[in-house]
Every structure is written in C-alpha cells, then in structure tokens.
Amino acid sequence: MRALIVLLTGCLIQVSALADEDVALTREEALSMVPGATMSRIGQNGGIREWTNDADGTATVSRLPGPGSKQGVRKAQARWSISDDGRYCLDEDWSTAQGGPVHWCSRVARDPDGKLRLLR
C-alpha cells in the first residue's frame, strides 16, 4: 500500500510538471529571464532562426536554411522588448528583399530544464 502511494505521488508530481510547461511567464518574470537567453523559432519553410537577447535590448538573428535549401546562413540586427501584457516581441531588421522588416510577439514559457521557449 505504501509503495502504491509513493508511486501515485510521483505520477502526480510528473503530471503537475508537464502542466506547468505551457504557463506563460508574467511580464516581471520575462524581464528577468530574457536578457542573455538564447532562443529559436522554426519558420514556415522549415528554416530555423536563432538569437541571443542582449541586456541592452538588441539581438543578432541568424537564419539557418531549411532542409534542401541552397541559401547560406543570413544575419540581421533586431530589438527585443516585453509588452505590458508580458509578451516577448522581436523587431527583425531584414531587408525587404529578405522579407523584412519583421515584427512579431509571443508569450514565453520556461521548459523544465530552465530554457525559454515561445508559446504558439
């Protein structure tokens, strides 16, 4: 009986941890965690964008080509901010030939390993 209780308690803790993964950070939490954090997002074409948020509100975004793409890595300057309602926003300064400029916002959450991720 005691072993069953320990097993059930362990399961409840794991389920609770999974449920917390999609909890968006508050504005204050985001402001304290975003500077210095490396983030990424996958584009509609399968390409990956990666960047590190500098403490001064800037970042350099790298576009890594999608599978089968003949393009190389491209880079653009960007500015990040946290909106009043806690959304992480990024203004990417791509040229118009590269589809820019791009502005977007997303809620952010913390993974169990402590890394920030964008919520859809």
C-alpha positions, 0 to 999 in steps of 0.5 A, a space after each residue: 500500500 505504501 509503495 502504491 502511494 509513493 508511486 501515485 505521488 510521483 505520477 502526480 508530481 510528473 503530471 503537475 510538471 508537464 502542466 506547468 510547461 505551457 504557463 506563460 511567464 508574467 511580464 516581471 518574470 520575462 524581464 528577468 529571464 530574457 536578457 542573455 537567453 538564447 532562443 529559436 523559432 522554426 519558420 514556415 519553410 522549415 528554416 530555423 532562426 536563432 538569437 541571443 537577447 542582449 541586456 541592452 535590448 538588441 539581438 543578432 538573428 541568424 537564419 539557418 536554411 531549411 532542409 534542401 535549401 541552397 541559401 547560406 546562413 543570413 544575419 540581421 540586427 533586431 530589438 527585443 522588448 516585453 509588452 505590458 501584457 508580458 509578451 516577448 516581441 522581436 523587431 527583425 531588421 531584414 531587408 525587404 528583399 529578405 522579407 523584412 522588416 519583421 515584427 512579431 510577439 509571443 508569450 514565453 514559457 520556461 521548459 523544465 530544464 530552465 530554457 525559454 521557449 515561445 508559446 504558439 
